[in-house]
Amino acid sequence: MQLKPFLFLTSLTTVVLSSSIPDIVRDLGIIATYAGELNTAISSVVLVPGFGTMLSIHSSAVSAVTMLNATAADAQTVATPVSVDDGNLVLNAVNGMKSTVESALTAVVAKKTSFGSFFAVIPGAAALNPVRQDLIALNTSTVLLGNILVSIAPPQLQAQSSATLTELTSAFATAISAYS
C-alpha cells in the first residue's frame, strides 16, 4: 500500500521531466533565430569588424550552443516512437534553418581575412583563434542534437534526417578547416 504514492510520484516526475515534439520545434525556432542573427552579423562585416560586432557574433554563437545543448537534452526525453507527422515537423524545422546556417558558415569563411585583421590588433587573440573555437563548439552541439534527432526520427524519415545532418556537418567541416 505504501508503494502507490511512490509510484505516483515517480510517474508524475517522468511526465514533468519529459519533452514533447512541440517543445523541440519551439526550441528549433529559437535556434533558427540565433542562426539568423549570426548570418546577419557575419554577412554585414565589411573590412575590419569593430569590437561590438565581434562581441555580438561571439555572444550569438554562445547562445546558440547553449540552446542546441538544451534542445539535445530535451530531445532525449521525447516519448518514442515518434509519429511520421511529428517527425516531419522536426525535419521541416531543421530544413527551414539549414540554408541560413549554411549561409552563415559560407560567410564566415569569406570573412576570414576581415576577422583575422581584427584579431591581429589584439595581442594573443590570433593565436587563440576564437572564431575557430566558436565554430567547433557550434559543430559539436549541432552534431549532438542532430544525432539525437536522427535516433528518435521514425524509420520512414531516418535517411532524410541523416542526410540533412551530413550536409550540415560538411558545411561546418569546411568552415572549421578554413580557420585551421
Accessible surface in RSA format (square Angstrom, percent):
REM  Atomic radii and reference values for relative SASA: ProtOr
REM  Chains: A
REM  Algorithm: Lee & Richards
REM  Probe-radius: 1.40
REM  Slices: 20
REM RES _ NUM      All-atoms   Total-Side   Main-Chain    Non-polar    All polar
REM                ABS   REL    ABS   REL    ABS   REL    ABS   REL    ABS   REL
RES MET A   1   192.59  99.7 143.73  95.1  48.86 116.3 131.62 111.9  60.97  80.8
RES GLN A   2   165.84  92.7 150.28 109.8  15.55  37.0  56.62 120.5 109.21  82.8
RES LEU A   3   111.69  62.2 106.65  76.3   5.04  12.7 109.44  76.9   2.25   6.1
RES LYS A   4   141.95  69.2 136.77  83.9   5.18  12.3  91.95  82.8  50.00  53.3
RES PRO A   5    78.81  57.4  72.16  65.8   6.65  24.2  78.65  64.9   0.17   1.0
RES PHE A   6   126.44  63.3 122.58  75.9   3.86  10.0 125.27  75.9   1.17   3.4
RES LEU A   7    98.92  55.1  95.20  68.1   3.72   9.3  95.52  67.1   3.40   9.2
RES PHE A   8   128.16  64.1 122.11  75.6   6.04  15.7 127.46  77.3   0.69   2.0
RES LEU A   9   104.74  58.3 104.35  74.7   0.39   1.0 104.60  73.5   0.14   0.4
RES THR A  10    64.14  45.6  58.86  59.7   5.28  12.6  59.37  79.7   4.77   7.2
RES SER A  11    59.25  50.1  53.97  72.0   5.28  12.2  45.48  96.8  13.77  19.3
RES LEU A  12    81.57  45.4  78.54  56.2   3.03   7.6  81.57  57.3   0.00   0.0
RES THR A  13    69.88  49.7  66.28  67.2   3.61   8.6  46.48  62.4  23.40  35.4
RES THR A  14    85.82  61.0  79.90  81.0   5.92  14.1  65.14  87.5  20.68  31.3
RES VAL A  15   105.45  69.4  95.39  86.4  10.06  24.2  97.81  85.0   7.64  20.7
RES VAL A  16   105.11  69.2  78.77  71.3  26.35  63.5  84.98  73.8  20.13  54.6
RES LEU A  17   121.16  67.5 106.31  76.1  14.86  37.3 109.81  77.1  11.35  30.5
RES SER A  18    50.19  42.4  32.40  43.2  17.79  41.0  14.66  31.2  35.54  49.8
RES SER A  19    17.94  15.2  10.68  14.2   7.26  16.7   1.88   4.0  16.06  22.5
RES SER A  20    48.10  40.6  43.73  58.4   4.38  10.1  40.69  86.6   7.42  10.4
RES ILE A  21     9.08   5.2   6.84   5.1   2.24   5.4   6.84   4.9   2.24   6.1
RES PRO A  22    92.53  67.4  82.64  75.3   9.90  36.0  87.66  72.4   4.88  30.3
RES ASP A  23    41.04  28.7  40.89  40.7   0.16   0.4   4.25  10.0  36.80  36.7
RES ILE A  24     0.00   0.0   0.00   0.0   0.00   0.0   0.00   0.0   0.00   0.0
RES VAL A  25    44.91  29.5  42.14  38.1   2.77   6.7  42.14  36.6   2.77   7.5
RES ARG A  26   135.51  56.9 124.08  63.3  11.42  27.2  74.16 101.4  61.35  37.2
RES ASP A  27     1.95   1.4   1.95   1.9   0.00   0.0   0.00   0.0   1.95   1.9
RES LEU A  28     3.37   1.9   2.60   1.9   0.77   1.9   3.21   2.3   0.16   0.4
RES GLY A  29    38.25  47.2   0.00   N/A  38.25  47.2  33.76  92.7   4.49  10.1
RES ILE A  30    66.21  37.7  63.86  47.6   2.35   5.7  65.56  47.2   0.64   1.7
RES ILE A  31     9.56   5.4   9.41   7.0   0.15   0.4   9.41   6.8   0.15   0.4
RES ALA A  32    34.64  31.8  27.93  43.1   6.71  15.3  28.29  39.8   6.35  16.8
RES THR A  33    79.61  56.6  69.47  70.4  10.14  24.2  52.04  69.9  27.57  41.7
RES TYR A  34    54.66  25.5  54.66  31.1   0.00   0.0  17.34  13.0  37.31  46.0
RES ALA A  35     9.09   8.4   5.94   9.2   3.15   7.2   8.86  12.5   0.24   0.6
RES GLY A  36    24.37  30.1   0.00   N/A  24.37  30.1  23.90  65.6   0.47   1.1
RES GLU A  37    81.05  46.5  72.41  54.8   8.64  20.6  37.57  72.7  43.47  35.5
RES LEU A  38    14.06   7.8  14.06  10.1   0.00   0.0  14.06   9.9   0.00   0.0
RES ASN A  39    30.74  21.2  30.74  29.7   0.00   0.0   0.09   0.2  30.65  29.6
RES THR A  40    95.50  67.9  88.77  90.0   6.73  16.0  67.72  91.0  27.78  42.0
RES ALA A  41    18.58  17.1  12.95  20.0   5.62  12.8  18.34  25.8   0.24   0.6
RES ILE A  42     9.85   5.6   9.85   7.3   0.00   0.0   9.85   7.1   0.00   0.0
RES SER A  43    56.45  47.7  37.83  50.5  18.63  42.9  32.21  68.6  24.24  34.0
RES SER A  44    72.71  61.4  47.84  63.8  24.88  57.3  45.27  96.4  27.44  38.4
RES VAL A  45     4.78   3.1   0.13   0.1   4.65  11.2   4.50   3.9   0.28   0.8
RES VAL A  46   113.77  74.9  97.47  88.2  16.30  39.3 100.37  87.2  13.40  36.4
RES LEU A  47   144.95  80.7 133.13  95.2  11.81  29.7 139.32  97.8   5.63  15.1
RES VAL A  48    83.47  54.9  62.84  56.9  20.63  49.7  62.84  54.6  20.63  56.0
RES PRO A  49     8.78   6.4   0.00   0.0   8.78  31.9   6.02   5.0   2.76  17.2
RES GLY A  50    42.25  52.1   0.00   N/A  42.25  52.1  35.41  97.2   6.84  15.3
RES PHE A  51   137.15  68.6 129.93  80.5   7.22  18.8 129.93  78.8   7.22  20.7
RES GLY A  52    49.99  61.6   0.00   N/A  49.99  61.6  37.32 102.4  12.66  28.4
RES THR A  53    48.40  34.4  40.28  40.8   8.12  19.3  12.54  16.8  35.85  54.2
RES MET A  54    15.06   7.8  12.39   8.2   2.67   6.4  12.88  11.0   2.18   2.9
RES LEU A  55    96.32  53.6  92.57  66.2   3.74   9.4  95.92  67.4   0.40   1.1
RES SER A  56    56.13  47.4  47.70  63.7   8.43  19.4  29.44  62.7  26.69  37.4
RES ILE A  57    15.97   9.1  15.94  11.9   0.03   0.1  15.97  11.5   0.00   0.0
RES HIS A  58    80.45  44.0  80.25  55.8   0.20   0.5  56.04  57.8  24.41  28.4
RES SER A  59    57.64  48.7  53.05  70.8   4.60  10.6  23.06  49.1  34.58  48.4
RES SER A  60    13.33  11.3  10.63  14.2   2.69   6.2   2.77   5.9  10.55  14.8
RES ALA A  61     2.85   2.6   2.76   4.3   0.09   0.2   2.85   4.0   0.00   0.0
RES VAL A  62    72.40  47.6  70.65  64.0   1.75   4.2  72.21  62.7   0.19   0.5
RES SER A  63    35.81  30.3  29.16  38.9   6.65  15.3   7.42  15.8  28.39  39.8
RES ALA A  64     4.41   4.1   4.41   6.8   0.00   0.0   4.41   6.2   0.00   0.0
RES VAL A  65    26.58  17.5  26.58  24.1   0.00   0.0  26.58  23.1   0.00   0.0
RES THR A  66    86.75  61.7  81.80  82.9   4.96  11.8  66.05  88.7  20.70  31.3
RES MET A  67    32.53  16.8  31.99  21.2   0.55   1.3  12.48  10.6  20.05  26.6
RES LEU A  68    12.41   6.9  12.41   8.9   0.00   0.0  12.41   8.7   0.00   0.0
RES ASN A  69    62.16  42.9  56.70  54.8   5.47  13.2  23.61  56.8  38.55  37.3
RES ALA A  70    44.37  40.8  35.14  54.2   9.23  21.0  43.49  61.2   0.88   2.3
RES THR A  71     0.00   0.0   0.00   0.0   0.00   0.0   0.00   0.0   0.00   0.0
RES ALA A  72     1.62   1.5   1.60   2.5   0.02   0.0   1.62   2.3   0.00   0.0
RES ALA A  73    55.16  50.7  49.06  75.7   6.10  13.9  51.53  72.6   3.63   9.6
RES ASP A  74    41.60  29.1  41.11  40.9   0.49   1.2   0.86   2.0  40.74  40.6
RES ALA A  75     0.14   0.1   0.00   0.0   0.14   0.3   0.00   0.0   0.14   0.4
RES GLN A  76   123.24  68.9  90.69  66.3  32.56  77.5  23.40  49.8  99.84  75.7
RES THR A  77    56.28  40.0  42.43  43.0  13.85  33.0  49.70  66.8   6.57   9.9
RES VAL A  78    13.37   8.8   3.74   3.4   9.63  23.2   3.74   3.2   9.63  26.1
RES ALA A  79    83.33  76.6  66.20 102.2  17.13  39.0  76.12 107.2   7.21  19.1
RES THR A  80    83.25  59.2  54.24  55.0  29.02  69.2  22.32  30.0  60.94  92.1
RES PRO A  81   132.80  96.8 109.24  99.6  23.55  85.6 113.58  93.8  19.22 119.4
RES VAL A  82    10.82   7.1   2.42   2.2   8.40  20.2   5.97   5.2   4.85  13.2
RES SER A  83    58.95  49.8  44.78  59.8  14.18  32.7  52.22 111.2   6.73   9.4
RES VAL A  84    55.59  36.6  52.09  47.2   3.50   8.4  52.09  45.3   3.50   9.5
RES ASP A  85   111.04  77.8 105.92 105.4   5.12  12.1  29.19  68.7  81.85  81.6
RES ASP A  86    47.45  33.2  47.45  47.2   0.00   0.0   0.13   0.3  47.32  47.2
RES GLY A  87     5.86   7.2   0.00   N/A   5.86   7.2   3.25   8.9   2.60   5.8
RES ASN A  88    51.04  35.2  51.04  49.3   0.00   0.0  13.37  32.2  37.67  36.4
RES LEU A  89    90.81  50.6  87.90  62.9   2.91   7.3  88.16  61.9   2.65   7.1
RES VAL A  90    13.84   9.1  13.84  12.5   0.00   0.0  13.84  12.0   0.00   0.0
RES LEU A  91     9.81   5.5   8.57   6.1   1.24   3.1   9.62   6.8   0.19   0.5
RES ASN A  92    95.19  65.6  86.05  83.2   9.14  22.0  25.88  62.3  69.32  67.0
RES ALA A  93    26.21  24.1   9.39  14.5  16.82  38.3  21.41  30.1   4.80  12.7
RES VAL A  94    22.16  14.6  22.16  20.1   0.00   0.0  22.16  19.3   0.00   0.0
RES ASN A  95    53.18  36.7  39.21  37.9  13.96  33.6  21.28  51.2  31.89  30.8
RES GLY A  96    59.55  73.4   0.00   N/A  59.55  73.4  35.27  96.8  24.27  54.4
RES MET A  97    13.96   7.2  11.73   7.8   2.23   5.3   6.05   5.1   7.91  10.5
RES LYS A  98    40.26  19.6  40.26  24.7   0.00   0.0  15.41  13.9  24.85  26.5
RES SER A  99    76.89  65.0  71.38  95.3   5.51  12.7  47.08 100.3  29.81  41.8
RES THR A 100    37.17  26.4  34.06  34.5   3.11   7.4  11.03  14.8  26.14  39.5
RES VAL A 101    22.11  14.6  21.26  19.2   0.86   2.1  22.11  19.2   0.00   0.0
RES GLU A 102    51.06  29.3  50.40  38.1   0.66   1.6  19.91  38.5  31.15  25.4
RES SER A 103    49.00  41.4  39.81  53.1   9.20  21.2  23.96  51.0  25.04  35.1
RES ALA A 104     8.91   8.2   8.42  13.0   0.49   1.1   8.75  12.3   0.16   0.4
RES LEU A 105    10.70   6.0  10.22   7.3   0.48   1.2  10.52   7.4   0.18   0.5
RES THR A 106    95.70  68.1  89.22  90.5   6.47  15.4  67.85  91.1  27.84  42.1
RES ALA A 107    13.28  12.2   8.61  13.3   4.66  10.6  13.03  18.4   0.24   0.6
RES VAL A 108     5.66   3.7   5.66   5.1   0.00   0.0   5.66   4.9   0.00   0.0
RES VAL A 109    50.87  33.5  43.94  39.8   6.93  16.7  43.94  38.2   6.93  18.8
RES ALA A 110    78.11  71.8  40.69  62.8  37.41  85.1  52.33  73.7  25.78  68.3
RES LYS A 111    43.58  21.3  42.99  26.4   0.59   1.4  19.42  17.5  24.16  25.7
RES LYS A 112    87.82  42.8  87.02  53.4   0.81   1.9  50.08  45.1  37.74  40.2
RES THR A 113   112.50  80.0 103.32 104.7   9.18  21.9  75.08 100.8  37.42  56.6
RES SER A 114    17.30  14.6  14.59  19.5   2.71   6.3   2.54   5.4  14.76  20.7
RES PHE A 115     1.81   0.9   1.81   1.1   0.00   0.0   1.81   1.1   0.00   0.0
RES GLY A 116    37.54  46.3   0.00   N/A  37.54  46.3  33.70  92.5   3.84   8.6
RES SER A 117    42.89  36.2  32.49  43.4  10.40  24.0  15.17  32.3  27.73  38.8
RES PHE A 118    16.25   8.1  16.25  10.1   0.00   0.0  16.25   9.8   0.00   0.0
RES PHE A 119    25.45  12.7  25.16  15.6   0.29   0.8  25.16  15.3   0.29   0.8
RES ALA A 120    74.76  68.7  42.88  66.2  31.88  72.5  46.72  65.8  28.04  74.3
RES VAL A 121   115.26  75.8  85.87  77.7  29.40  70.8  93.44  81.2  21.82  59.2
RES ILE A 122    65.79  37.4  63.01  46.9   2.77   6.7  63.68  45.9   2.11   5.7
RES PRO A 123   132.63  96.7 101.30  92.3  31.33 113.9 113.46  93.7  19.17 119.1
RES GLY A 124    50.70  62.5   0.00   N/A  50.70  62.5  36.07  99.0  14.63  32.8
RES ALA A 125    10.42   9.6   8.54  13.2   1.89   4.3   9.84  13.9   0.58   1.5
RES ALA A 126    64.59  59.4  46.58  71.9  18.02  41.0  50.42  71.0  14.17  37.5
RES ALA A 127    95.71  88.0  54.32  83.8  41.39  94.2  67.15  94.6  28.56  75.6
RES LEU A 128   116.87  65.1 111.00  79.4   5.87  14.8 113.27  79.6   3.59   9.7
RES ASN A 129    44.11  30.4  41.69  40.3   2.42   5.8  14.88  35.8  29.23  28.2
RES PRO A 130    34.35  25.0  33.68  30.7   0.67   2.4  34.07  28.1   0.27   1.7
RES VAL A 131    16.28  10.7  14.33  13.0   1.95   4.7  16.16  14.0   0.12   0.3
RES ARG A 132    75.44  31.7  75.44  38.5   0.00   0.0   7.62  10.4  67.82  41.1
RES GLN A 133    98.20  54.9  91.87  67.1   6.33  15.1  36.04  76.7  62.16  47.1
RES ASP A 134    24.16  16.9  23.37  23.3   0.78   1.9   7.53  17.7  16.62  16.6
RES LEU A 135     7.99   4.5   7.99   5.7   0.00   0.0   7.99   5.6   0.00   0.0
RES ILE A 136    64.64  36.8  64.63  48.1   0.01   0.0  64.64  46.5   0.00   0.0
RES ALA A 137    39.40  36.2  32.14  49.6   7.25  16.5  38.90  54.8   0.49   1.3
RES LEU A 138    19.08  10.6  19.08  13.7   0.00   0.0  19.08  13.4   0.00   0.0
RES ASN A 139    30.98  21.4  30.98  29.9   0.00   0.0   0.00   0.0  30.98  29.9
RES THR A 140    83.93  59.7  78.47  79.6   5.46  13.0  66.93  89.9  17.01  25.7
RES SER A 141     5.34   4.5   4.60   6.1   0.74   1.7   0.74   1.6   4.60   6.4
RES THR A 142    18.15  12.9  17.38  17.6   0.76   1.8  12.72  17.1   5.42   8.2
RES VAL A 143    43.54  28.7  43.54  39.4   0.00   0.0  43.54  37.8   0.00   0.0
RES LEU A 144    82.73  46.1  78.73  56.3   4.00  10.1  82.44  57.9   0.29   0.8
RES LEU A 145     6.45   3.6   6.45   4.6   0.00   0.0   6.45   4.5   0.00   0.0
RES GLY A 146    10.72  13.2   0.00   N/A  10.72  13.2  10.40  28.5   0.32   0.7
RES ASN A 147    78.40  54.1  72.48  70.0   5.91  14.2  23.78  57.2  54.62  52.8
RES ILE A 148    18.13  10.3  16.85  12.6   1.28   3.1  18.13  13.1   0.00   0.0
RES LEU A 149    16.29   9.1  13.17   9.4   3.12   7.8  13.18   9.3   3.10   8.4
RES VAL A 150    26.72  17.6  26.72  24.2   0.00   0.0  26.72  23.2   0.00   0.0
RES SER A 151    82.02  69.3  49.74  66.4  32.29  74.4  45.92  97.8  36.10  50.6
RES ILE A 152    23.54  13.4  18.43  13.7   5.12  12.3  20.48  14.7   3.06   8.3
RES ALA A 153    13.68  12.6   5.34   8.2   8.35  19.0   7.92  11.2   5.76  15.3
RES PRO A 154     6.93   5.1   3.74   3.4   3.19  11.6   6.93   5.7   0.00   0.0
RES PRO A 155   114.73  83.6  98.21  89.5  16.52  60.1  99.51  82.2  15.22  94.6
RES GLN A 156   126.54  70.8  91.87  67.1  34.67  82.6  56.37 120.0  70.17  53.2
RES LEU A 157    12.67   7.1  12.67   9.1   0.00   0.0  12.67   8.9   0.00   0.0
RES GLN A 158    60.19  33.7  59.64  43.6   0.54   1.3  31.73  67.5  28.46  21.6
RES ALA A 159    82.39  75.8  68.73 106.1  13.66  31.1  77.18 108.7   5.21  13.8
RES GLN A 160    96.58  54.0  89.30  65.3   7.28  17.3  35.04  74.6  61.54  46.7
RES SER A 161    14.18  12.0  10.58  14.1   3.59   8.3   6.75  14.4   7.42  10.4
RES SER A 162    50.49  42.7  49.96  66.7   0.52   1.2  15.10  32.2  35.38  49.6
RES ALA A 163    49.01  45.1  41.60  64.2   7.42  16.9  48.05  67.7   0.97   2.6
RES THR A 164    10.86   7.7  10.64  10.8   0.22   0.5   2.15   2.9   8.72  13.2
RES LEU A 165    23.40  13.0  21.66  15.5   1.75   4.4  23.01  16.2   0.39   1.1
RES THR A 166    86.07  61.2  82.32  83.5   3.75   8.9  63.05  84.7  23.03  34.8
RES GLU A 167    78.11  44.8  71.39  54.0   6.72  16.0  35.51  68.7  42.60  34.8
RES LEU A 168    12.87   7.2  12.87   9.2   0.00   0.0  12.87   9.0   0.00   0.0
RES THR A 169    49.90  35.5  48.87  49.5   1.03   2.5  46.55  62.5   3.34   5.1
RES SER A 170    63.34  53.5  56.43  75.3   6.91  15.9  26.86  57.2  36.48  51.1
RES ALA A 171    21.66  19.9  11.84  18.3   9.82  22.3  19.80  27.9   1.86   4.9
RES PHE A 172     7.48   3.7   7.48   4.6   0.00   0.0   7.48   4.5   0.00   0.0
RES ALA A 173    56.57  52.0  47.38  73.1   9.19  20.9  53.04  74.7   3.53   9.3
RES THR A 174    85.78  61.0  77.98  79.1   7.81  18.6  59.42  79.8  26.36  39.9
RES ALA A 175     0.12   0.1   0.01   0.0   0.11   0.2   0.01   0.0   0.11   0.3
RES ILE A 176    25.09  14.3  25.09  18.7   0.00   0.0  25.09  18.1   0.00   0.0
RES SER A 177    75.28  63.6  60.77  81.1  14.51  33.4  27.25  58.0  48.03  67.3
RES ALA A 178    27.78  25.5  10.94  16.9  16.84  38.3  23.89  33.6   3.89  10.3
RES TYR A 179    13.45   6.3   9.55   5.4   3.90  10.1  10.72   8.1   2.73   3.4
RES SER A 180    96.88  81.9  37.15  49.6  59.74 137.6  59.55 126.8  37.33  52.3
END  Absolute sums over single chains surface
CHAIN  1 A     9610.7       8061.0       1549.6       6716.9       2893.8
END  Absolute sums over all chains
TOTAL          9610.7       8061.0       1549.6       6716.9       2893.8
